[in-house]
Amino acid sequence: FIGERNFKEFLSHYLPAQSGEMLTLNGKKMGQHSGLMYYTIGQRHGLGIGGDGDPWFVVGKNLNDNVLYVEQGFHHDALYSDYLIASDYSFVNPSEIDLEKGFECTAKFRYRQKDTKVYVQRENENSIRVTFAEPVRAITPGQ
């Protein structure tokens, strides 16, 4: 954790920022972003767009094309996921887990979030698939 510091300023000392386009999923240009590393899925503040009804949120990033995707509305469909793929995972008692068969459990994706029912099974040799009983908002790669 970086403590009580400005996150954007902290990152700027260690990573080079490259500005790029901020687009809707339909390709409408909404502005420029100041570097993809400064934004996270579900983020509302710091986008520099608004004044047009509901607030705008980050719904995706395209690292190859340096594009930040945004959409309007807290409950926009693009903010919700039915599953995630995880790698570099570990289990408390792996000998009791059969990833080929899969298992049900609960998970949290954010601090103080209520438990979410999930089904976990092997996706491939290096990753697992976690399927949610109900769609989960703002699942963010790298968390």
C-alpha positions as CSV (number, residue, x, y, z in Angstrom):
1,F,0.0,0.0,0.0
2,I,1.2,3.5,-0.7
3,G,-0.5,5.1,2.3
4,E,-2.0,8.5,2.3
5,R,-0.6,9.8,-0.9
6,N,-2.0,10.9,-4.2
7,F,-2.1,7.7,-6.3
8,K,-1.7,9.3,-9.6
9,E,1.3,11.4,-8.5
10,F,2.9,8.3,-6.9
11,L,2.6,6.2,-10.1
12,S,3.9,9.1,-12.3
13,H,7.3,8.8,-10.5
14,Y,7.7,5.1,-11.5
15,L,5.7,4.5,-14.7
16,P,5.7,6.5,-17.9
17,A,2.2,7.7,-18.8
18,Q,0.9,7.6,-22.4
19,S,-2.3,9.5,-23.1
20,G,-4.9,8.1,-25.4
21,E,-8.5,8.1,-26.5
22,M,-11.5,7.7,-24.2
23,L,-14.3,6.0,-26.1
24,T,-17.7,4.5,-25.5
25,L,-18.2,0.9,-26.4
26,N,-19.9,2.1,-29.6
27,G,-16.7,4.1,-30.6
28,K,-17.9,7.6,-29.7
29,K,-14.9,9.7,-28.7
30,M,-15.5,11.2,-25.2
31,G,-12.1,12.8,-24.7
32,Q,-8.5,11.8,-23.8
33,H,-7.2,9.9,-20.8
34,S,-3.9,10.7,-19.2
35,G,-2.6,7.1,-19.0
36,L,-4.4,3.7,-18.6
37,M,-2.5,3.0,-15.4
38,Y,-4.4,5.7,-13.6
39,Y,-7.9,4.2,-14.1
40,T,-9.7,1.1,-12.8
41,I,-12.9,-0.6,-13.8
42,G,-15.8,1.0,-12.1
43,Q,-14.0,4.3,-11.5
44,R,-16.2,7.4,-11.7
45,H,-14.0,10.3,-10.6
46,G,-11.2,11.9,-12.6
47,L,-12.6,11.2,-16.1
48,G,-13.2,14.8,-17.0
49,I,-16.6,14.1,-18.6
50,G,-20.1,14.7,-17.2
51,G,-22.9,17.2,-17.3
52,D,-25.0,14.9,-19.4
53,G,-27.4,13.0,-17.1
54,D,-26.0,10.0,-15.2
55,P,-22.4,9.8,-14.2
56,W,-19.7,8.1,-16.4
57,F,-17.7,5.1,-15.4
58,V,-14.7,3.2,-16.7
59,V,-16.0,-0.1,-18.2
60,G,-12.8,-1.4,-19.9
61,K,-9.3,-0.9,-21.1
62,N,-7.6,-1.9,-24.3
63,L,-3.9,-2.0,-23.5
64,N,-2.8,-2.8,-27.0
65,D,-4.6,0.2,-28.6
66,N,-4.2,2.4,-25.4
67,V,-8.0,3.0,-25.3
68,L,-10.0,3.7,-22.2
69,Y,-13.7,2.6,-22.5
70,V,-16.4,4.5,-20.6
71,E,-20.2,4.3,-20.3
72,Q,-22.9,6.2,-18.6
73,G,-24.8,4.9,-15.5
74,F,-23.8,3.1,-12.3
75,H,-25.7,0.0,-13.4
76,H,-24.6,-0.2,-17.0
77,D,-24.4,-3.8,-18.2
78,A,-20.8,-3.4,-19.2
79,L,-19.9,-3.0,-15.5
80,Y,-21.1,-6.5,-14.6
81,S,-19.4,-9.9,-15.1
82,D,-20.7,-13.4,-14.8
83,Y,-17.3,-14.9,-14.1
84,L,-13.5,-14.2,-13.8
85,I,-10.4,-16.2,-14.7
86,A,-7.7,-16.2,-12.1
87,S,-4.1,-17.3,-12.2
88,D,-1.4,-17.2,-9.5
89,Y,-4.0,-18.5,-7.0
90,S,-3.5,-20.5,-3.8
91,F,-5.8,-22.4,-1.4
92,V,-5.5,-22.8,2.3
93,N,-5.9,-26.6,2.1
94,P,-5.2,-27.6,-1.6
95,S,-5.3,-31.4,-0.9
96,E,-9.0,-31.2,-0.2
97,I,-9.8,-29.4,-3.5
98,D,-10.7,-31.1,-6.7
99,L,-10.5,-28.5,-9.4
100,E,-11.4,-30.9,-12.2
101,K,-14.8,-31.6,-10.5
102,G,-15.1,-28.0,-9.1
103,F,-16.7,-26.8,-5.9
104,E,-19.0,-24.2,-4.5
105,C,-18.0,-21.6,-2.0
106,T,-18.3,-17.9,-1.3
107,A,-16.0,-15.1,-2.2
108,K,-15.5,-11.3,-1.7
109,F,-14.2,-9.1,-4.4
110,R,-14.0,-5.8,-2.4
111,Y,-13.4,-4.8,1.2
112,R,-16.6,-5.0,3.2
113,Q,-18.5,-6.6,0.4
114,K,-21.1,-9.3,1.3
115,D,-20.1,-12.8,0.4
116,T,-21.0,-13.9,-3.1
117,K,-21.8,-17.5,-4.0
118,V,-19.4,-18.8,-6.6
119,Y,-18.5,-22.0,-8.4
120,V,-14.7,-22.7,-8.9
121,Q,-13.2,-25.1,-11.4
122,R,-10.0,-25.5,-13.5
123,E,-10.0,-23.4,-16.7
124,N,-6.7,-24.7,-17.9
125,E,-3.3,-25.8,-16.5
126,N,-2.5,-22.4,-15.1
127,S,-5.8,-20.8,-14.2
128,I,-9.2,-21.3,-12.6
129,R,-12.7,-20.0,-13.6
130,V,-14.8,-18.5,-10.8
131,T,-18.5,-18.3,-11.9
132,F,-20.8,-16.0,-9.9
133,A,-24.3,-17.0,-8.9
134,E,-25.3,-13.4,-9.7
135,P,-23.4,-10.9,-11.8
136,V,-20.8,-8.9,-9.9
137,R,-20.1,-5.2,-10.6
138,A,-16.7,-3.8,-11.6
139,I,-14.5,-6.9,-11.5
140,T,-11.0,-5.6,-12.2
141,P,-8.1,-7.4,-13.8
142,G,-5.1,-7.7,-11.5
143,Q,-7.1,-7.6,-8.2
